[in-house]
């Protein structure tokens, strides 16, 4: 099942791209980042971001031993996870 991510949470509402996303969510659902990474790894759920009619899949990578979510490269930064509403305050 594919779920559309429409918001993210980062500690303190940070807009710093180096601050890790701790949670993602959409219409009526939310997942901690670690759980979303496991969903993708185990192929139990997939995630995507859609902006202005353009959709892009969400994947994960590992940097410095830490798993993180990111959108697959495409022609626009508008569907990037970091461009979504940050609900953390």
Secondary structure as the mmCIF struct_conf table of DSSP 4:
data_model
#
loop_
_struct_conf.conf_type_id
_struct_conf.id
_struct_conf.beg_label_comp_id
_struct_conf.beg_label_asym_id
_struct_conf.beg_label_seq_id
_struct_conf.end_label_comp_id
_struct_conf.end_label_asym_id
_struct_conf.end_label_seq_id
STRN STRN1 UNK A 2 UNK A 4
STRN STRN2 UNK A 7 UNK A 10
HELX_RH_3T_P HELX_RH_3T_P1 UNK A 11 UNK A 13
TURN_TY1_P TURN_TY1_P1 UNK A 17 UNK A 18
BEND BEND1 UNK A 19 UNK A 19
HELX_LH_PP_P HELX_LH_PP_P1 UNK A 20 UNK A 20
STRN STRN3 UNK A 21 UNK A 26
TURN_TY1_P TURN_TY1_P2 UNK A 27 UNK A 28
STRN STRN4 UNK A 29 UNK A 32
HELX_RH_AL_P HELX_RH_AL_P1 UNK A 33 UNK A 42
TURN_TY1_P TURN_TY1_P3 UNK A 43 UNK A 43
BEND BEND2 UNK A 44 UNK A 44
STRN STRN5 UNK A 46 UNK A 51
TURN_TY1_P TURN_TY1_P4 UNK A 52 UNK A 53
STRN STRN6 UNK A 54 UNK A 63
TURN_TY1_P TURN_TY1_P5 UNK A 64 UNK A 65
STRN STRN7 UNK A 66 UNK A 71
HELX_LH_PP_P HELX_LH_PP_P2 UNK A 72 UNK A 73
BEND BEND3 UNK A 75 UNK A 75
HELX_RH_3T_P HELX_RH_3T_P2 UNK A 77 UNK A 79
BEND BEND4 UNK A 80 UNK A 80
HELX_RH_3T_P HELX_RH_3T_P3 UNK A 81 UNK A 83
BEND BEND5 UNK A 84 UNK A 84
STRN STRN8 UNK A 85 UNK A 86
#
